[in-house]
Amino acid sequence: MKIFGDIRSGNCYKLALLCRQLNIPFEWVPVDVLSGETRKQGFLEKNPNGRIPVVQLDDGRYLSESNAIMCYLAEGSKMLPDDRFARAMVLQWLFFEQYSHEPYIAVSIFIVKYLRNPADRQLDLAAKREPGYRALGVMDEQLAETDFLAGDDYTIADIALYAYTHRAKEGGFSLEDFANIQRWLETVRQQPEYVSMDNALN
Ligand SMILES: N[C@@H](CCC(=O)N[C@@H](CS)C(=O)NCC(=O)O)C(=O)O
């Protein structure tokens, strides 16, 4: 399987971390997210939406959307439970991540770190503050009740939300008031075969 990605992207890191933890071999094909490569014709044939990550399976088929790819890869493992309700809880957090967390926290990191905080994005950045903190509050409340987001077991819901939460500070979000998130971040780091973003491809 090939993963087309940029390891600076949390959405791409999700897949590298999951593959390491499930012992799934992959070939990483680097795509520079800042160069506009994802919007060129050759790439649009892989994902018409022009975004990474994309995987190409051994039979040639392509799949995009980080959380959908994680569901595909985690099928049959403990990271995606078979039980109907337990699985739906995992999906609940995957959808939460994409709709209520990533657009605020990941995009803030992108503006601050990768675009170098340009003046013409300051209003946009400020508008992400309140919904970003609201998402962190929802996570913290859940993590006051359970060890992991979808319950007592580590699942792909934790990978999905770890990817950008552990870097929230780079987008200007403080985790100081979120003790349960801090404890959970440390627990994720202690999972077997955990790799940090910096080491995920080594
Ligand atoms: N919902 C998508 C988001 C993917 C996404 O936004 N990817 C960014 C990098 S993190 C990208 O490819 N940006 C390049 C572009 O939009 O041209 C997913 O979870 O995979």
The ligand as an ORCA input file, in Angstrom:
! r2SCAN-3c Opt
* xyz 0 1
  N     -10.892     15.823      5.692
  C      -9.616     15.560      5.095
  C      -8.769     16.822      5.204
  C      -7.506     16.687      4.398
  C      -6.753     17.995      4.334
  O      -7.282     19.090      4.645
  N      -5.495     17.882      3.917
  C      -4.657     19.033      3.808
  C      -3.360     18.766      4.548
  S      -3.700     18.556      6.298
  C      -4.319     19.263      2.335
  O      -4.170     18.326      1.580
  N      -4.176     20.521      1.927
  C      -3.754     20.840      0.611
  C      -4.782     21.575     -0.172
  O      -5.874     21.800      0.350
  O      -4.468     21.909     -1.312
  C      -8.930     14.384      5.773
  O      -9.199     14.150      6.962
  O      -8.147     13.680      5.140
*
